[in-house]
Each structure stands twice: as C-alpha cells, then as structure tokens.
Amino acid sequence: MKESEHNTPSLPAPLLEELQRLLPGKMMSHALRTLLANDLISHTNVRAFVARAKVGRRCDAGEGRIEAMKAVAQEMGCSLGTIKNYLYYHRK
C-alpha cells in the first residue's frame, strides 16, 4: 500500500513535524504515519513524548522548568496542567 493511500494522521501538523524531527529517517517517518493513521499508538503518549522533549530542550538551554512548561503549553495549544500531567504522570 502506498503512503498516499493511508488515512491522514489526526495529530496536528506541528506535532507530527516535531515527532519526525525527534525520530529521523524516511522509514521512521513512513512507519510513524502508518501507526498514527491506524490508531496503533496512543496519541496522548505521543503528545507526552513531544512535550517532554520540548521542555527538556528548553531547560537544557537554561530556561526555568516552569517557564519552559508554560512556553511549551502555549506552543502545543494546551494548558500548563496538561503539560505537567504529561511530564509527571506519563513517564515511560
């Protein structure tokens, strides 16, 4: 089956782009799109993974943890509480 025949993933484009940046490679990109299109991976866990990566990068760059979480919440279009939930309760 060609990639164009798959359903479009329901994740927002910026989130999908961030995942592809975190998981580089054409094969990984295709596999990720296929898994998402067929609801084979949890979108909540994907969002948590991306949120942790973004907050971690900001903290590594010297930004305070709360400030980083607030900025990521705004970037991802969710609440600070959601980001805290991703960081503290969706640990893998």
C-alpha positions as CSV (number, residue, x, y, z in Angstrom):
1,M,0.0,0.0,0.0
2,K,1.4,3.4,-0.9
3,E,1.8,6.1,1.7
4,S,-0.8,8.3,-0.1
5,E,-3.4,5.5,0.4
6,H,-3.2,5.7,4.2
7,N,-5.6,7.8,6.2
8,T,-4.1,11.2,7.3
9,P,-2.9,11.1,10.9
10,S,-5.2,13.1,13.3
11,L,-2.2,14.7,15.0
12,P,-1.8,18.4,14.3
13,A,0.9,19.1,11.7
14,P,3.4,20.9,14.1
15,L,3.2,17.9,16.4
16,L,3.8,15.4,13.6
17,E,6.7,17.5,12.4
18,E,8.3,17.6,15.8
19,L,8.0,13.8,16.0
20,Q,9.6,13.4,12.7
21,R,12.5,15.6,13.9
22,L,12.9,13.5,17.0
23,L,12.7,10.3,15.0
24,P,14.6,11.0,11.8
25,G,14.7,8.9,8.7
26,K,12.3,8.1,5.8
27,M,11.4,4.7,7.0
28,M,10.7,6.0,10.5
29,S,8.5,8.8,9.1
30,H,6.5,6.3,7.0
31,A,6.2,3.9,9.9
32,L,5.0,6.7,12.2
33,R,2.4,7.9,9.8
34,T,1.1,4.4,9.3
35,L,0.9,3.7,13.0
36,L,-0.9,7.0,13.7
37,A,-3.3,6.6,10.7
38,N,-4.4,3.2,12.0
39,D,-4.6,4.2,15.7
40,L,-2.0,1.7,16.7
41,I,-0.2,4.1,19.1
42,S,-1.6,6.4,21.7
43,H,-1.9,10.0,20.6
44,T,-1.7,11.0,24.3
45,N,1.6,9.2,24.7
46,V,2.9,10.8,21.6
47,R,1.9,14.3,22.8
48,A,3.6,13.5,26.2
49,F,6.8,12.3,24.4
50,V,7.0,15.6,22.4
51,A,6.1,17.7,25.4
52,R,8.9,16.1,27.5
53,A,11.4,16.6,24.7
54,K,10.5,20.3,24.2
55,V,10.6,21.1,27.9
56,G,13.9,19.2,28.2
57,R,15.5,21.2,25.4
58,R,14.3,24.5,26.9
59,C,15.7,23.5,30.4
60,D,19.0,22.4,28.9
61,A,19.2,25.9,27.3
62,G,18.9,27.5,30.7
63,E,15.2,28.3,30.9
64,G,13.5,27.6,34.2
65,R,11.3,24.5,34.4
66,I,8.0,26.3,35.0
67,E,8.8,28.9,32.3
68,A,9.6,26.1,29.9
69,M,6.4,24.2,30.7
70,K,4.4,27.4,30.2
71,A,6.0,28.1,26.8
72,V,5.5,24.5,25.6
73,A,1.9,24.6,26.7
74,Q,1.4,27.7,24.6
75,E,3.2,26.1,21.6
76,M,1.2,23.0,21.8
77,G,-2.1,24.8,22.5
78,C,-2.9,23.2,25.8
79,S,-2.9,24.1,29.5
80,L,0.0,24.2,31.9
81,G,-1.8,21.5,33.8
82,T,-1.8,19.2,30.7
83,I,2.0,19.7,30.3
84,K,2.6,18.9,34.0
85,N,0.4,15.8,33.6
86,Y,2.5,14.8,30.6
87,L,5.7,15.3,32.5
88,Y,4.8,13.8,35.8
89,Y,2.2,11.1,35.0
90,H,3.0,9.9,31.5
91,R,6.6,8.8,32.3
92,K,7.8,5.8,30.4
